[in-house]
Amino acid sequence: MPQNDPFSSNNFDSWAKSYDRDVQEQTRFPFNGYERVLETILKLAEPQAGHAVLDLGTGTGNLAIRFAGKDCKLWCTDFSEVMLEKAREKLPQAHFIVADLRAEWPPELSRSFDRIISAYVFHHFELDAKVNLCRELVTKHLAPNGKLIIADISFPDSSTMSGFAKSVGDLWEDEFYWLADESMDALKNAGMNVTYRQISPCAGIYLMKASNLS
Ligand SMILES: C[S@@+](CC[C@H](N)C(=O)[O-])C[C@H]1O[C@@H](n2cnc3c(N)ncnc32)[C@H](O)[C@@H]1O
């Protein structure tokens, strides 16, 4: 990782204590529509009891807990141990793996999953890294008929993002937010079977299905 990594686990360790309070600010950037986003992931996933579900960047477990409620088997991963401690309190039955998604894939996750889900994590990665990770997940870790569902801060295109940034003033922070037009092109060019849905002014969901990619 680069020195002075702006996206280090330390930043998230210190956020863990207030995180669940912060996401309740659902009319304020970046969590506009947070509950709706998580509920839509659950709906799109169509989870069944016994499904093996991998949640990437679990944080305090607010997405994973919805799948636990559907009797899925959960693997939760995050690079912040402090965030995962919070999740562990809510999900005593889940498997927890501390790992950085930018590093080597952890051996504990070398298997396939019926659903791979993630919320509010991939905007820390540049577009190429996002696409490469999605491709790896679909080709190496998704079961036949599996679904990869990535929800995140995402805008239809750069001009919509600029307008939105102005409207939120000082709350805005520049990160690698998804732009659906260029992201969909990049994902499709990488051979992915993908659809996109805008959920709130600043959040969207990318749904990818297992395909014949290899
Ligand atoms: C904004 S929180 C989202 C948490 C949860 N998914 C949710 O929707 O509430 C982002 C989470 O991603 C984790 N994260 C960020 N970059 C990561 C990386 N490179 N590898 C693993 N986890 C990462 C952070 O530690 C944090 O828990």
The ligand as a Gaussian input file, in Angstrom:
#p B3LYP/6-31G(d) Opt

LIG

0 1
 C      -18.584000       3.228000       4.763000
 S      -18.188000       1.708000       5.531000
 C      -19.472000       0.615000       4.933000
 C      -19.800000      -0.480000       5.923000
 C      -21.000000      -1.358000       5.580000
 N      -20.756000      -2.101000       4.354000
 C      -22.249000      -0.542000       5.479000
 O      -22.862000      -0.518000       4.408000
 O      -22.631000       0.076000       6.470000
 C      -16.788000       1.145000       4.566000
 C      -16.175000      -0.106000       5.159000
 O      -15.251000      -0.619000       4.204000
 C      -14.061000      -0.965000       4.866000
 N      -12.968000      -0.849000       3.879000
 C      -12.582000       0.261000       3.213000
 N      -11.542000      -0.013000       2.412000
 C      -11.278000      -1.329000       2.579000
 C      -10.312000      -2.206000       2.023000
 N       -9.383000      -1.764000       1.147000
 N      -10.313000      -3.502000       2.401000
 C      -11.227000      -3.952000       3.297000
 N      -12.164000      -3.168000       3.878000
 C      -12.193000      -1.872000       3.512000
 C      -13.951000       0.010000       6.027000
 O      -13.126000      -0.447000       7.071000
 C      -15.402000       0.152000       6.448000
 O      -15.770000      -0.765000       7.436000

